[in-house]
Amino acid sequence: MRKSISKLNFSLSYFLFYASTSSDRKFIQMKFKRILSLALGSSAVLSFGAIEAPKASAALLTSYQFNGNGNWSLDGVGSNGTPVGNISAFVPVGSRVEKAFLYSTTYFNSNSFVPTVNFDGTTYSSAAWTNLGTTSGASLTAFRADVTSQVAAKIGTGSASDFIFSVLSESPNSSIDGEALAIVYSNPNELERTIAFLDGFTNPAGDTTSVNLAAPLTTTQLSDPNFEALLSLGIGFSAGGANSQSSRVDINGARLTTAAGGFDDGAELNGALITIGGLGDSTGNPTSPNSISALDDELYSLNSLLAAGNTQIKIDTLNPSNDDNIFFAGINITARAGVNAPPPPPSTTAVPEPFTIVGTLIGAGTAFRMRKRLKATNKL
């Protein structure tokens, strides 16, 4: 990546010089197009935290990535009552909310409605939601709303106690399985982490997510009790493995679970089938990764499936019954990485932002027009 940046910087400098000294307009135009293509082609890796899209066939796409000192808070609730229930969030003192997403997962919804949700006094409807796509089985559709401003206003700089967000109502209640709240916060007292939120729908053929590490994992890292590699799944309309409705997850080809799903954050009835791995859940489950009926909290430690020398963590998800909606996947690892993208550069390395490059190109265009004006007035 550094070579491409150097090449781009050199090309920019060369272009600016040539634009001010050459009369070959065709050559200048050709060079400008070349520099512009380099700038646009590099923008995905030049901007801090920018995420390249995975393959077009993927159903779970990265919606947000954080690299720095911080952590997350995840929780959900589902019911057929009004109010629906409460969602908890834990953000410690000294924190700043960086991003907060509210999810609403629905069923029998072939784009026939958009949910209306009163979340802690603020109503989200129609254009506030992003449609995350539909799982063919049972027409399962989830939605995402950016609630960062509302959540940040309530949380402030954090607390030693949980924050409570009430889902006061949802409509149509009987066709919505529930809501989930995903928060990323920065805090200088936390370890450096890579946190990514992916969302979408269940791909009948399965989905693959790649965590690309900036450096190979070491024995020292893996033996450090503070090392964490966590995966959280948010799943809607799943009655759990005991009802033959569950999803399986493999890590680097090894089975992590066969029992992902259920209604841990809701109830065993349509309109309340929601689970998300987060607050109050254990990474110790499942104890039997190959059992479809094992207790599963949808919050997993990947540590035991990682090895020294790994440069990538490959996460494969599949819902064999094709009637559960994996609408969310969260990744949290105490290492620098890129999720479905190359790892970002070290935080100490200054990297030009795309708008800087575009600004330089605009300046180059101005230089060209100035040279043309001077030539027209015989001052060149």
C-alpha positions in Angstrom: 0.0 0.0 0.0 2.8 2.4 0.8 4.3 1.8 -2.7 1.0 2.8 -4.3 0.8 5.9 -2.1 4.4 6.9 -3.1 3.6 6.3 -6.7 0.5 8.5 -6.4 2.3 11.3 -4.7 5.1 11.2 -7.3 2.6 11.2 -10.1 0.8 14.2 -8.6 4.0 16.2 -8.2 5.0 15.3 -11.8 1.6 16.3 -13.1 1.7 19.7 -11.4 5.1 20.4 -12.8 4.2 19.3 -16.3 0.9 21.2 -16.3 2.7 24.5 -15.6 5.5 24.0 -18.2 4.1 22.0 -21.1 2.0 23.0 -24.1 1.0 19.4 -24.9 -2.7 19.7 -23.8 -3.5 16.1 -24.9 -0.7 14.7 -22.8 -1.8 16.7 -19.8 -5.4 15.5 -20.1 -4.2 11.9 -20.4 -2.0 12.3 -17.3 -4.9 13.9 -15.4 -7.2 11.0 -16.1 -4.4 8.6 -14.9 -3.9 10.5 -11.7 -7.6 10.6 -11.0 -8.0 6.9 -11.5 -5.1 6.3 -9.1 -6.8 8.6 -6.5 -10.2 7.0 -6.8 -8.7 3.5 -6.8 -6.7 4.2 -3.7 -9.5 5.9 -1.7 -10.7 2.7 -0.1 -7.4 2.1 1.6 -6.3 5.7 2.1 -9.1 6.9 4.3 -8.9 6.0 8.0 -11.4 3.3 8.8 -12.6 3.0 5.2 -14.0 -0.4 4.4 -13.8 -2.2 1.1 -17.0 -4.0 0.2 -16.7 -7.8 0.1 -17.8 -9.9 -2.8 -21.1 -9.0 -4.3 -22.6 -12.4 -3.4 -22.1 -11.7 0.4 -25.3 -11.0 2.3 -23.5 -9.7 5.5 -21.7 -6.4 4.7 -19.6 -4.2 6.9 -21.5 -1.2 8.0 -19.0 0.2 10.5 -15.4 -0.5 11.6 -13.5 1.0 14.5 -9.7 0.7 15.2 -8.5 2.1 18.5 -8.8 1.9 22.2 -12.4 1.1 23.0 -15.0 -1.6 23.3 -18.6 -2.4 22.5 -22.0 -2.9 24.1 -24.6 -5.2 22.6 -28.2 -6.1 23.7 -31.7 -6.7 22.4 -35.3 -7.3 23.4 -38.4 -8.8 21.8 -42.0 -9.3 22.8 -45.6 -8.9 21.6 -46.3 -6.4 24.4 -46.5 -2.7 24.6 -44.0 -1.5 25.7 -41.8 -4.1 24.1 -39.2 -4.0 26.9 -35.8 -2.6 27.8 -32.4 -2.8 26.2 -29.3 -2.3 28.5 -26.0 -0.7 27.5 -22.8 -0.6 29.5 -20.4 2.2 28.6 -17.8 2.9 31.4 -16.7 6.3 32.7 -14.3 8.2 30.5 -15.9 6.9 27.2 -17.2 8.5 24.1 -19.9 6.9 22.0 -18.5 6.5 18.4 -21.4 4.7 16.8 -24.7 3.3 17.8 -27.1 1.3 15.5 -30.6 0.2 16.3 -31.8 -2.9 14.5 -35.4 -4.1 14.0 -35.9 -7.6 12.7 -39.2 -8.6 10.9 -40.8 -11.6 9.4 -43.4 -12.3 6.6 -42.2 -9.0 5.1 -41.6 -9.0 1.4 -40.8 -5.2 1.5 -44.5 -4.7 2.4 -43.8 -2.5 5.4 -41.1 -0.5 7.3 -41.2 -0.7 11.1 -42.2 2.2 13.3 -40.3 2.0 16.6 -40.5 4.3 19.6 -37.0 3.9 21.0 -36.6 5.6 24.3 -38.9 8.5 23.4 -37.7 9.0 19.8 -39.8 7.4 16.9 -38.0 5.9 14.0 -40.0 5.2 10.8 -39.8 5.2 7.0 -36.6 7.0 5.8 -34.9 6.6 9.2 -34.3 2.9 8.4 -32.0 1.2 6.0 -33.5 -2.0 4.6 -30.8 -4.8 5.0 -32.3 -7.2 2.5 -34.6 -10.2 2.6 -34.0 -13.8 3.5 -36.1 -15.9 1.1 -37.4 -18.3 3.7 -40.4 -16.7 5.5 -39.5 -13.3 3.9 -37.3 -12.2 6.8 -36.2 -8.6 6.6 -34.2 -6.5 9.1 -33.6 -2.8 9.3 -30.9 -0.5 10.7 -31.2 3.0 12.0 -28.2 5.2 13.1 -29.1 6.3 16.6 -25.6 7.6 17.5 -26.7 11.2 18.4 -29.6 10.0 20.7 -27.5 7.3 22.4 -24.5 9.6 22.9 -26.7 12.3 24.4 -27.9 9.9 27.0 -24.6 8.2 27.8 -22.4 11.2 27.8 -19.0 10.2 29.1 -20.3 6.9 30.5 -21.2 5.4 33.9 -20.3 2.6 36.3 -23.9 1.4 35.9 -25.9 0.2 33.0 -27.9 2.6 30.9 -31.5 1.5 30.1 -33.2 2.3 26.8 -36.9 1.4 26.6 -38.5 0.2 23.4 -41.9 1.8 24.1 -43.7 0.5 21.0 -43.2 -1.1 17.6 -45.6 -1.3 14.7 -46.8 -3.7 13.3 -46.0 -5.4 16.6 -47.0 -8.9 15.6 -44.7 -8.9 12.6 -41.6 -7.6 14.4 -39.5 -10.0 16.4 -37.6 -7.3 18.3 -34.9 -4.7 18.4 -31.1 -4.8 19.1 -28.8 -2.0 20.0 -25.1 -2.1 19.0 -22.7 0.5 20.4 -19.0 1.1 19.9 -17.3 3.5 22.3 -13.7 4.8 22.6 -12.0 4.9 25.9 -8.2 5.5 26.6 -8.3 2.9 29.4 -9.4 0.1 27.0 -7.1 -2.1 25.0 -6.6 -1.4 21.3 -9.2 -3.3 19.3 -10.6 -3.8 15.9 -14.4 -3.8 16.1 -16.7 -4.3 13.1 -20.4 -4.4 12.7 -21.7 -6.4 9.7 -25.4 -6.5 8.8 -27.7 -7.9 6.1 -29.6 -11.1 5.8 -29.1 -14.9 5.6 -27.5 -16.1 2.4 -29.0 -19.5 1.5 -25.6 -20.6 0.3 -23.8 -19.3 3.4 -21.7 -16.3 4.1 -17.9 -15.8 4.6 -16.3 -13.0 6.5 -12.6 -12.4 6.6 -10.7 -10.7 9.4 -7.3 -9.7 7.9 -4.7 -9.2 10.6 -2.0 -6.5 10.3 0.6 -9.0 11.7 0.5 -12.8 12.2 -0.8 -13.9 15.6 2.0 -14.9 18.0 2.2 -17.4 20.9 2.7 -14.5 23.3 -0.5 -12.9 22.1 -2.6 -16.1 22.3 -1.3 -16.9 25.8 -2.0 -13.3 27.1 -5.1 -13.5 29.3 -6.1 -10.1 28.0 -6.2 -11.2 24.4 -9.8 -11.4 23.0 -11.2 -12.5 19.7 -15.0 -12.3 20.0 -17.9 -12.9 17.6 -21.5 -11.9 18.2 -24.5 -12.9 16.1 -27.9 -11.2 15.9 -30.6 -13.6 14.6 -34.3 -13.2 14.0 -37.2 -15.6 13.6 -35.3 -18.6 15.1 -36.9 -21.1 17.4 -33.5 -22.6 18.3 -31.8 -25.9 17.7 -34.3 -27.9 19.8 -36.8 -27.0 17.0 -34.3 -27.7 14.2 -33.9 -24.0 13.6 -30.3 -23.1 14.1 -27.2 -21.9 12.2 -23.7 -23.2 12.2 -20.5 -21.3 12.3 -17.0 -22.4 11.3 -13.7 -20.6 12.2 -10.8 -21.3 9.8 -12.6 -24.5 8.9 -13.2 -25.7 12.4 -16.7 -25.9 13.9 -17.5 -23.2 16.5 -21.2 -23.9 16.9 -24.1 -25.8 15.3 -26.7 -24.3 17.5 -26.7 -20.5 16.8 -30.2 -19.0 17.1 -33.1 -19.0 19.4 -35.0 -16.4 21.4 -32.6 -15.5 24.3 -33.7 -11.9 24.2 -37.4 -12.5 23.5 -39.8 -15.4 23.8 -40.8 -18.6 22.0 -43.5 -17.1 19.9 -43.7 -15.3 16.5 -43.1 -11.6 17.1 -40.5 -12.2 19.8 -37.9 -14.6 18.2 -34.7 -12.6 18.6 -31.3 -13.2 20.0 -28.0 -11.2 20.0 -24.8 -12.1 21.8 -23.9 -9.4 24.3 -24.6 -8.3 27.8 -25.4 -11.1 30.2 -24.2 -13.8 27.8 -21.4 -16.3 28.2 -18.6 -17.1 25.8 -18.4 -20.6 27.4 -21.3 -21.8 25.3 -21.8 -24.0 23.5 -19.9 -26.7 25.3 -20.5 -29.1 22.4 -19.9 -27.3 19.1 -21.4 -30.1 17.0 -24.7 -30.4 18.9 -27.7 -28.8 17.3 -29.4 -28.6 20.7 -26.5 -27.2 22.7 -27.1 -24.1 24.9 -25.8 -21.2 22.8 -25.6 -17.5 23.7 -24.6 -16.2 20.3 -21.5 -14.7 21.9 -18.3 -16.6 21.1 -14.6 -16.5 22.0 -12.6 -17.6 19.0 -9.3 -17.9 21.0 -9.2 -21.7 21.1 -9.6 -22.0 17.3 -6.7 -19.6 16.5 -3.1 -20.5 16.1 0.3 -18.7 16.1 1.0 -17.6 12.5 -2.6 -16.9 11.5 -2.8 -13.9 9.3 -6.5 -14.2 8.7 -9.6 -15.4 10.6 -12.2 -16.8 8.2 -15.8 -16.9 9.6 -18.3 -19.1 7.7 -22.0 -19.0 8.6 -24.8 -21.1 7.3 -28.5 -21.6 8.2 -29.4 -25.0 6.8 -33.1 -24.6 7.3 -33.1 -21.2 5.5 -35.7 -19.8 7.8 -33.6 -17.9 10.3 -32.3 -14.4 9.6 -28.7 -13.7 10.6 -29.1 -10.0 10.4 -26.0 -9.0 12.4 -22.4 -10.1 13.0 -20.1 -8.3 15.4 -16.3 -8.8 15.5 -14.2 -7.6 18.4 -10.4 -8.5 18.5 -7.5 -7.0 20.4 -5.4 -6.7 17.3 -5.2 -4.4 14.4 -7.1 -5.8 11.4 -9.4 -5.1 8.5 -12.7 -6.9 8.2 -13.4 -7.9 4.5 -10.6 -5.4 3.7 -6.9 -4.9 4.2 -5.8 -3.9 7.7 -5.6 -0.1 8.1 -2.2 1.5 8.5 -0.6 2.0 11.9 -2.2 4.8 13.8 1.2 6.6 14.0 1.4 6.8 10.2 0.0 9.8 8.5 -1.9 8.8 5.4 -3.4 11.3 2.9 -7.2 11.4 3.0 -9.0 11.1 -0.4 -10.3 14.6 -0.2 -6.7 15.9 0.1 -5.9 14.1 -3.1 -9.0 15.4 -4.8 -8.2 18.9 -3.6 -4.7 18.6 -5.1 -6.2 17.6 -8.4 -8.6 20.6 -8.3 -5.5 22.7 -7.6 -3.8 21.1 -10.6 -6.8 21.9 -12.8 -6.7 25.6 -11.6 -2.9 25.7 -12.5 -3.7 24.4 -15.9 -6.4 27.0 -16.5 -4.0 29.8 -15.2 -1.3 28.7 -17.6 -3.9 28.7 -20.5 -4.9 32.3 -19.5 -1.3 33.5 -19.4 -0.6 32.0 -22.7 -3.6 33.7 -24.3 -2.3 37.1 -23.0 1.2 36.4 -24.3 2.6 36.4 -20.7 3.9 32.9 -21.0 
